[in-house]
Amino acid sequence: MSIKNIKTVILVMFENRSFDNMLGHLKYEGIMPDARGLESDLQHNGYENLYNGHEYAPFPCPQDQELSNDLPHEYNYVATQLAIDDGPPPVAQMTGFVEAYASENNGIPGPQPDPLSFYSSKQVPMTSFLARTFSPCDNWFCPVPTSTQPNRTVAFCGHTEIYETKTQIIPATNNLFDWMNKHHITWTLYHDALSFFLFYPDIWRTLDEGNVVRYDRFATDLKNGNHTQVMIVEPSYQDAPHLLFEHPNDNHPPVAVGWGEMFLRQIYLAVTANPDVWKETLMIVYYDEHCGFYDHVAPPLFDNAAAGNAIPPLPTKFTTLGPRIPAILVSPWIEPGKVQHDLYDHTSVLQLLTEIFTEMNEPYSAQVDYRAKNGIQSLSKAIVDTPTNLTPLAPPADPIFPQHNIGDPVALPPKGKMAEAFENTARDVLQSNPGLVDKHFPELNNWKQTVDLLRPGAAISGAPSMDT
Amino acid sequence: MNVATTDSIVIQWQARGDVTMGIHDIPYGAGNPGTLNPVTLEITQDAKTETRHLGPDDTIVMALPSTGDLVIQMTGDNQSERLRYIRFVARRFHKDSMKDRQITISPPGAFQDRIGFTRHIHGDTLVSEGPVKADRWTDTDQIANVSDSSGNDVIVTHAGVTSTISSGGVPSNAFNGKPVNGWWNLRRLLTPEEKADQTKIPKSLTIYITIKRR
């Protein structure tokens, strides 16, 4: 089987962008006309989002810049964004992105609301390069129509027992790390700052005993052949606690994407540096969820309860997959320049890992099996028998100028549920598992000392503020 | 917010930290920033006027006091419709807090837009209705004419007037002089194709309006 040519799978999950936001330009600019991106006539292709009677259309970002705020993307906002028409047949109309945004901005979305913006190929040079050089997936949806924590949980557990993002203990039943250990699959978790997996106390012990290292080691491990079968690369998260002068590169709004583009270029250069490793590698670049950015393709109907996922209370409609996210397959073992149209979500990765690294062909879990039987394909469908790009193309060498963003002041309390949850998790792990912190995240000790020093007190009231 | 090219823009701010203001114009819609005409901005604060030139795709950056107000007057382009991004940033302890304002600047004369609502179905009729109130136009803007955007006859009710807008895009003057804002009701019959296949029914029902600006 061709998938057995792949010995190493590298997972790089960024944060919070829709397909159209990052890769809509593939069609708009005529780079890959076959991709389901944005048509050149933005006014007349059914992209309209109506709010207060006014029609809003997608628009190209004038420049990559930090947004003034995050975008709304909790489950109730996603329901507004999808605007599911009961039919028959029921269908997500994708018309409520401005309405959801306005509801978070005193009813004033502005003439060109951020959720409808999309990047040009020049503004996301690495993402665009990887898409046209390798293989973008234009039918990959985030698995549940809600926010970060549930979607990431499905990505790494196959289902989710939570439906919203907040400070909470997140069950990690069937998590990928335990599954890999059970199947004797070697793995390494590279983290550029605090790891998202700290949200799961169930796997703290696994992480403590596992191969968890700083991202700084990623390139040298690959270069020296010290790679493992599965390598998970985590960016520095916008919402995680930061000390001064750290910059997030996860592409989570409001952060500009320049840092993330630089991070992606570093990763690609590392992955392609050693020909012996590269010839057996598949890298999957994907995003956890759409963040409230517009996407024009309606996610298909999906029975989330039957798939073992927690469901928010009525009357929220939770009857589809989440919106499309950008996803790119990077490997000699995919057809270069081919757009993958098969229906994928994050569990397509789990299906693929099962097929590559286990012999028994047992499903990853009952929940992933349910998804597979209900239309979610395995990424193995994209793998070909004959390698190409064994000598990989060099990435764009033009300098990337990241726009300023060094995170929120450490002296300030976190803004938003996700940032609050990250900080509370950091405090929790510091208190209940100091050994894990000392071993893998020693910077947290420094962070806590700094925070204890600066909060509460004068430093909070001394933070910058801006009103117009 | 929407202003005419000859209007003054007045902004007040209050901040903690060192304040800078950035001004960046792009064409309204999806145009290339490099195609905008260069303009001159007269920026007045504390009775002092500073003249700054804003070229295509340029950004003007100014340092400001932590609290104040200013007036921006533009000359040099009375033709293009532009979107002005004004970003205020307060910086303190190496950290930023920011606020964005977007303003559309429309030339005098008439400009076209599209209004409407997500549709619902009553029997064999497609209905879209609701209050129109958007930053895109001001309370003093008036309708010049309306026209169909869907290739079908549409019955339009607004500001006490009901009129049938014929398909084919021929403008109707039935709403001439009426305000844009207010309650609108749009109706049209489902086509035989839409009755046979409901997936062919559009997500919304909209019409074009041409707006007179003073």
Interface residues (C-beta under 8 A of the other chain):
Chain A: L42 Q43 G46 E48 L50 Y51 N52 G53 H54 E55 A57 F59 P60 P62 Q63 E66 L67 S68 A83 D85 G87 P88 P89 V91 Q93 T95 I108 P109 G110 P111 Q112 L244 F245 H404 I406 D408 P409 A411 L412 G462 A463 P464 S465 M466 D467 T468
Chain B: M1 N2 I11 Q12 W13 Q14 A15 R16 G17 V19 H24 I26 Y28 G29 A30 P33 L83 Y85 R87 F88 V89 A90 R91 R92 F93 H94 K95 D96 S97 M98 K99 D100 R101 Q102 I103 T104 D113 R114 I115 G116 F117 T118 G130 P131 V132 K133 A134 D135 R136 W184 Q198 T199 P202 K203 S204 T206
